[in-house]
Amino acid sequence: MIEVPVTVSEWTPAPFAIGERVFAVGDIHGCAKELKALLAAIAEASSKARGRSRLIFLGDMIDRGPDNLGVLRQWSEAEAIPGIGRVDRLMGNHEQLLLLLITGSPYAEKAEAKWRSESMGGEKVLEEMRRRVGDPQAKPSARLLAASLGEDAVKKFYAMRSHVRLGNTIFVHAGLEPGCDLDEYLARPWMSDHAATWAWIQQGFLDWKGGFGGTMVVHGHTPPPKHRALTGQSDPHLFQHDRLGLDGGSARTGYVTGAEIEDGRYRIFRAGTLMPNADI
C-alpha cells in the first residue's frame, strides 16, 4: 500500500481565543485514504500535547471521491482516535442535499437533481450504497442510507450541527454573512433549503475584508481556485480578515486539509499528493 504523505506547517500567530486545543478538518469528499493519513497525524500530534483535544469535522464528507462510505466510517468512529476527547460533526451543503432528498422535504426533487449532477458528485455515493446493499437499482432513501451506514453512523449523520462556537471563534462549513445577527443566522435550519446559507455562502463572505466584529471564522466549502478568485490570497489556508479556510480541494486536487488551533496560533496539516494538472 502506498503511504499517503502528510505535511505540517510551522505555527502561525493568529488571534484565536478558544480556551482549548482544536483539530478542524475541511472538506473530504470521499477521499478515505487521505483522511486516514490526516487522522493518524492528528492522533500523533494530540498524543504529544498536554490534555485532550477536540476534533471538528467542517462538513462535505461525501460526493465526488472514490470511497465515501469509507470516509463516513472513519468520521463516525473518530471518538476512538487517541488523545481526542470530543468530536463535533458539522453539516456541509453536500450532506444537506442528501438529507433534503431522503427526508421527504418539499425540496426533495430539486435536491436530488442537484445532488446527482456531475458537478456535485452524489452519484458516486449512490453507487457505493447500491453495492453495499447488493441492489443496483436502489433509489436514494433513508432506508438505503441506514442499510449502508449502520445504526450508529446514521444517527450521527442526522445529528450534524450548523456550527460550533468556542470563545471568539465560530467553526462553520461555508461562512457567515457580514453584519448578520449570528444567533439568528446560525439557527437557520437545514430543512429550509436556501435559507441555510451557512452551508453555501462564498461571495459576500470571502470577498469581504472588514472582519466579523471580533469573531474568528474557521470554515471549509471553497476550494483553492475559487477561494483565490474571491480573496486574492495565493495561499487559501492563510488566516486573513478573521477567516481561516480549510478546503484543500480533496477529490479535485488530492489534498485533504486540516488545522491544529490553539489560543494565539494555528498550523496546517495537509494529507495527500497533488493530482496531475490540479489547480491549487
N, C-alpha and C positions, 0 to 999 in steps of 0.2 A: 504494500500500500504506500502510495506517495504521501509523504508528510506535508501537511499544509503549513506554510510559514506564517509566523505572527511577528509583526514588528511593533515595538512600543516606543513612543516618542519620549523625549525629555519632558519634565514637568514645565508647565507654562503658568505664570501667575494670572489669576482672574478673580473677580470679587464675589466668589461663591461664599455663602454663609449658610450651610445646611446642617451643621452640627453632627454629621456622621460621614462615613465613607460610602460612596455610591459607585457602583458599576452600572453604566447605562449602555444598552445595546441597540443600535439602529436597525434599519430595515434588513431583513434576511432573505425574504422571497425564495424560500425553498433551497437555500444553499446550506445543506446539513453538514457537509464536511467542514466548511469554513466556520460554521457556528460551533461545531465540536472543538475545533482548534482554539477558537476565541474563548470559549468557556473554560478550557483547560488552562489557558494563560491567565484568565481571571482567577481561577482557583489557586494557581501558584502565587499570584500577587497577593491575594487575600490571605493565604496561609502565612505569608511573611510579615503581614501587618498586625498591629495590636487590635484585639477586639474583632467582632464580627461585622460583616459588611451587608449592605442592601444591594440587590440586583433588580434593575428596572428594564423591562423589555418595552421599547418605544412603539411597537406595532409593526404591521406589514411583515408578518412571519411567512405569509403564503403567497402563491401565484408566481408564475414565470419560471422558477427554478426547477431542478431535477428531482428533489426529494422533500416535498412539502410535509408529508406525514412524518418523515424523519426529523424535520425541524420541530414540528409540534410535539413529538415525543420528548425531545430534549427540553423544550420550553415548558412542558407540563411537569417534568421531573427535576426542575432546576433547584428545588429546595434541598436536594441531596448534594449539591456542589459544596465541597469543603470550604469552610470559612464564611458561607452565606447564611445570614440569619433571617433574612426576609426577602421575598420575591414579589414584585409588583408587575402586573401584566396590563399594558395599555392597548387600546384598540387603535388600529390603523384603518385607513379608508378601504383597504382590501378586505379586512375582516368584516368591516361594516357592510360592504356589498353582499358578502356571503350570508350574513345574518339577516339582512333585509330580504334576501331571496328565500331563505328556508323557514322564516317565522311567520309567514302569512301576511307580511306587510303590504299596505296599499301600493308600495313602490316595488313590489317583488318583480314584476315583469321588466320594468326599467333596470332594476339592479341586475337581473340575470343577463340581459343583453350587454350591459357594460362589463360585468364580471367575466363573462365568457368571451369577450372580444380579444383579439390578438394583442392589443396594447396592454390590457390588464392581466392576461395570462391565467385566468381562472380555470380554463380548460385543462391545464396541467394538473391541478388539484383534483378535478373531477375524474380524470383518467386514473389517477392513483387510487382514489376511493373506490372506483369501479373494480380495479384489480384486487384491492383488499377484500372486497366482499364477493368477488367472483361473478359479477353481473355487468357485462359490458354495455348494457342498455340502461343501467340505473340512472334515474333522474336526480338532480341535486335536491336534497331534502334533509330535514332534521334527523330522520331515521338513518339515512346514509351517512351523515356526519357522525352520529353516535356509534354506528357499527364500525366505522373506520378508525375512530379515535379511542374509543373505550370510555367508560363512565367518568373516570377522574378527569381526563383531559377535556372531555366535552363540557363538564361543569365549569372548568376554568375558562373555556372558550366563551361561554355565555356570561361569565362574570367579569370580563375585561372592563377596565375603567377608562374614563376620558383623560385623566391626568393624575399626577402625584405632586403635592406641594410640600416642599421641605425648606424651612427657613425662608430665604429670599428667592428661592428657585422653584420654577414650575417645570415639570417634565411632562411633555405632551407630544402626540405624534407629529402633527404638522406645524402648529404655531398658534399665534394669537393675533387678534385684530387690534392694532394700536388704538388706544383710548377707550377700549371696551370696559364694561363692568366685568371684571374677571370672574366673579362668582356666578353671574348670570351666563356668561359666555361658556364657561366650562361645565355648567349644569345642563346645557342643551343636550337632549337625549339623542342617541344614535338612531333611534327609530324615526326621528323627524327628517331623515334624509338630508336635504340641502341645508338645514339649519345647523347641523353639527359640523361647522367649518373648522373646528379644532382638528378634524381628521383630514382636511383637504386644503387648507389655505396655503398659498405660495405668494402670488403677487399681492401686495398690500402688507405682507409680513416681512418677506426677505428683502424687499427694496426700501423698507422703512429704516431710517438712520437716526431716529430720535429717541431710541431706547424705550423702556417699558416701565418708567416711573420707579426704578429701583428693583424691579423684578427681573431676574435672570431666566432665560428660556432655553431648555435643552430639548432638542427635537430631532426628528428624522424626516422622512417623507420626500425630500427634494434631492435627487441625485446630483453629482458634481456638475455636469454641464449646465443644467437648468439653474442650479444654485449660483454658479459663476455668472450666468447671464443676468440674474436678478440682483446679486450683491456686488459684483465686480471683484470678488475675492478670488485669487488664484488658488488658495487653499480652502476647501469647503469646511474643514474641521478646525478653523481658527476662530477663537472667541472674539466677536466684534459686535458692537451695538447691542450688548446684552443678550446675544444669541450664541449658542453652540450647536452646530448641525452635525449629525452623526449618520447620515445616509451615505454610505460608501459606493452605492450603485449596485452592489451584490450581484444579482443574476445577469446584469448588463456589463459589469466590469470585472467580476471575480473577487471583489473585496467586500467583506463584512466588517463593519467598523463599530467600535465601542469606545467608551472613555471611563477612566477612573477619576472621580471628582471628590475633592476634599475642600475644606474651608480654605479659600485663598488660592487654589491651584487645581489644575487638571492635566491629564496626559491621555494620549490617543493610542488605542490598540487597533491594529488592522490585520485581519486574517485573510489569507488568500494570495493568489498570483494574478497579476493583471492579464486579462484576456487580450488576445491579438486584436489590434485596431480599436480597443475600447477607448472611449473618450472620458478622460478624467483630469 
